[in-house]
Amino acid sequence: GEVTSCTDLSDGLVKDLPGMLGKGLDAKVDLARIPVSDSATLLAKGDGRPAREHALQDGEDHELSFAVTAAAADALESDFRKAFPSTPLARIGAAVRGEGRLLDQEGTPVAGRGFGHFA
């Protein structure tokens, strides 16, 4: 009952997270806490782009993103780790009033488009 919204990141965090939050909210994230998969690291070695850039924009890491109220975050994290001990969970940031953007911790918009199916 703590989860207020959830989405898969099939088009990349930079695109899907602000869309999950909706109008009037930005996603303010700690970029260092964003999981970087082995696939993103391998792609980075092949194309020279930073692995974190792949983690932000690509959609093949098969991650889920969900939001909870600040008051429920600690309890949900504890319950999740007990229920799914081998499944990684990363608390990456918070929703703040804004314009539907992904921001770093300093409030600077994170560049990127995410995956475009028809691009």
C-alpha positions as CSV (number, residue, x, y, z in Angstrom):
1,G,0.0,0.0,0.0
2,E,3.0,2.4,0.3
3,V,3.7,2.5,-3.5
4,T,2.0,5.6,-5.1
5,S,3.2,4.9,-8.7
6,C,5.3,2.5,-10.6
7,T,6.7,2.1,-14.1
8,D,9.2,0.0,-16.1
9,L,12.2,1.9,-17.4
10,S,12.0,0.5,-20.9
11,D,12.7,3.9,-22.5
12,G,15.3,4.9,-20.0
13,L,15.2,6.6,-16.6
14,V,15.7,10.1,-18.1
15,K,12.4,9.7,-20.1
16,D,10.3,7.4,-18.0
17,L,10.8,8.7,-14.5
18,P,9.5,12.2,-15.1
19,G,6.6,10.7,-17.0
20,M,5.7,8.5,-14.1
21,L,5.5,11.5,-11.7
22,G,3.3,13.6,-14.0
23,K,2.8,17.3,-14.4
24,G,4.0,19.6,-11.7
25,L,6.8,17.4,-10.4
26,D,10.4,16.9,-11.1
27,A,12.5,13.9,-10.2
28,K,15.6,15.1,-8.2
29,V,18.0,12.2,-8.2
30,D,21.5,11.4,-6.9
31,L,23.2,10.2,-10.1
32,A,25.8,8.3,-8.1
33,R,23.0,6.0,-6.7
34,I,21.6,5.0,-10.1
35,P,22.4,1.4,-10.8
36,V,24.7,0.7,-13.7
37,S,24.3,-2.7,-15.2
38,D,27.0,-4.9,-16.6
39,S,25.3,-4.4,-20.0
40,A,25.7,-0.6,-19.7
41,T,29.3,-1.0,-18.8
42,L,29.9,-3.3,-21.8
43,L,28.2,-0.9,-24.1
44,A,30.3,2.0,-22.8
45,K,33.5,0.1,-23.6
46,G,32.2,-0.4,-27.1
47,D,31.0,3.0,-28.0
48,G,33.0,5.3,-25.7
49,R,29.9,6.8,-24.0
50,P,29.9,6.8,-20.2
51,A,28.2,3.7,-18.6
52,R,26.0,6.1,-16.5
53,E,24.8,7.7,-19.7
54,H,23.6,4.3,-20.9
55,A,22.0,3.7,-17.5
56,L,20.1,6.9,-17.8
57,Q,19.0,6.7,-21.4
58,D,18.8,3.1,-22.5
59,G,16.0,0.9,-21.6
60,E,17.4,-2.6,-21.7
61,D,18.4,-2.9,-18.0
62,H,14.9,-4.1,-17.2
63,E,14.5,-2.0,-14.1
64,L,11.3,-0.9,-12.3
65,S,11.0,2.5,-10.7
66,F,8.4,3.2,-8.0
67,A,7.5,6.1,-5.8
68,V,6.5,6.0,-2.2
69,T,5.7,8.8,0.3
70,A,8.7,10.0,2.3
71,A,7.1,8.8,5.5
72,A,6.8,5.2,4.1
73,A,10.3,5.0,2.4
74,D,12.3,3.5,5.3
75,A,9.6,0.9,6.1
76,L,9.1,-0.1,2.5
77,E,12.9,-0.4,2.0
78,S,13.2,-2.7,5.0
79,D,10.2,-4.8,4.1
80,F,11.4,-5.1,0.5
81,R,14.9,-6.3,1.5
82,K,13.3,-8.9,3.8
83,A,11.0,-10.2,1.1
84,F,13.5,-10.0,-1.8
85,P,16.9,-10.4,-0.3
86,S,18.7,-11.1,-3.6
87,T,16.9,-8.3,-5.6
88,P,18.8,-5.0,-5.6
89,L,16.9,-1.9,-4.5
90,A,18.3,1.6,-4.9
91,R,16.8,4.7,-3.4
92,I,17.8,7.3,-5.9
93,G,16.0,10.5,-5.1
94,A,12.7,12.4,-4.5
95,A,9.9,14.1,-6.3
96,V,9.9,17.9,-6.0
97,R,7.6,20.6,-7.4
98,G,8.7,21.4,-10.9
99,E,8.1,21.0,-14.6
100,G,8.3,17.3,-15.3
101,R,12.1,17.0,-15.6
102,L,14.9,14.8,-14.3
103,L,17.3,16.8,-12.1
104,D,20.6,16.1,-10.4
105,Q,21.0,16.8,-6.7
106,E,22.0,20.4,-7.4
107,G,18.7,20.9,-9.4
108,T,20.4,21.0,-12.8
109,P,18.3,19.2,-15.6
110,V,19.9,16.0,-16.7
111,A,20.5,15.9,-20.4
112,G,19.2,13.0,-22.5
113,R,16.2,11.9,-24.4
114,G,15.8,8.2,-23.6
115,F,14.9,5.6,-26.2
116,G,12.7,6.7,-29.1
117,H,10.8,4.0,-30.9
118,F,10.4,6.0,-34.0
119,A,13.6,8.1,-33.9
